[in-house]
């Protein structure tokens, strides 16, 4: 069980870049929802950097060129939604944290993925 701080924050780890951060579970859920909303209502592709921004975190350099493309997701995975899985984990030092894991990971140069239907 991940320990809550006095202000309700817990330790999270974003699995693709490996970034640890503290946030409230509600703030993370809201960022995940907003990310999917922007993905669905926008141009059909979004970067992992956007997710970091929605969490009020500085996006790591490697997060700018990886993301999800609507055409790729619908053709290869038959889904149009990015799932975020929260897994309880433990650091080597015994510190509990919640890992944010993507069953369908972001892809490199997602914005250059060809539309398989064209």
Secondary structure in CASP SS format (residue, H / E / C, confidence):
PFRMAT SS
TARGET T0000
AUTHOR 0000-0000-0000
METHOD secondary structure of the structure
MODEL  1
X C 1.00
X C 1.00
X C 1.00
X C 1.00
X C 1.00
X C 1.00
X C 1.00
X C 1.00
X E 1.00
X E 1.00
X E 1.00
X E 1.00
X E 1.00
X E 1.00
X C 1.00
X C 1.00
X C 1.00
X C 1.00
X E 1.00
X E 1.00
X E 1.00
X E 1.00
X E 1.00
X E 1.00
X H 1.00
X H 1.00
X H 1.00
X H 1.00
X H 1.00
X H 1.00
X H 1.00
X H 1.00
X H 1.00
X H 1.00
X H 1.00
X H 1.00
X H 1.00
X H 1.00
X H 1.00
X H 1.00
X H 1.00
X C 1.00
X C 1.00
X C 1.00
X E 1.00
X E 1.00
X E 1.00
X H 1.00
X H 1.00
X H 1.00
X H 1.00
X H 1.00
X H 1.00
X H 1.00
X C 1.00
X C 1.00
X C 1.00
X C 1.00
X C 1.00
X C 1.00
X H 1.00
X H 1.00
X H 1.00
X C 1.00
X C 1.00
X E 1.00
X E 1.00
X E 1.00
X E 1.00
X H 1.00
X H 1.00
X H 1.00
X H 1.00
X H 1.00
X H 1.00
X H 1.00
X H 1.00
X C 1.00
X C 1.00
X C 1.00
X C 1.00
X C 1.00
X C 1.00
X C 1.00
X E 1.00
X E 1.00
X E 1.00
X E 1.00
X E 1.00
X E 1.00
X C 1.00
X C 1.00
X C 1.00
X C 1.00
X C 1.00
X E 1.00
X E 1.00
X E 1.00
X E 1.00
X E 1.00
X E 1.00
X C 1.00
X C 1.00
X C 1.00
X C 1.00
X C 1.00
X E 1.00
X E 1.00
X C 1.00
X H 1.00
X H 1.00
X H 1.00
X C 1.00
X C 1.00
X C 1.00
X C 1.00
X C 1.00
X C 1.00
END
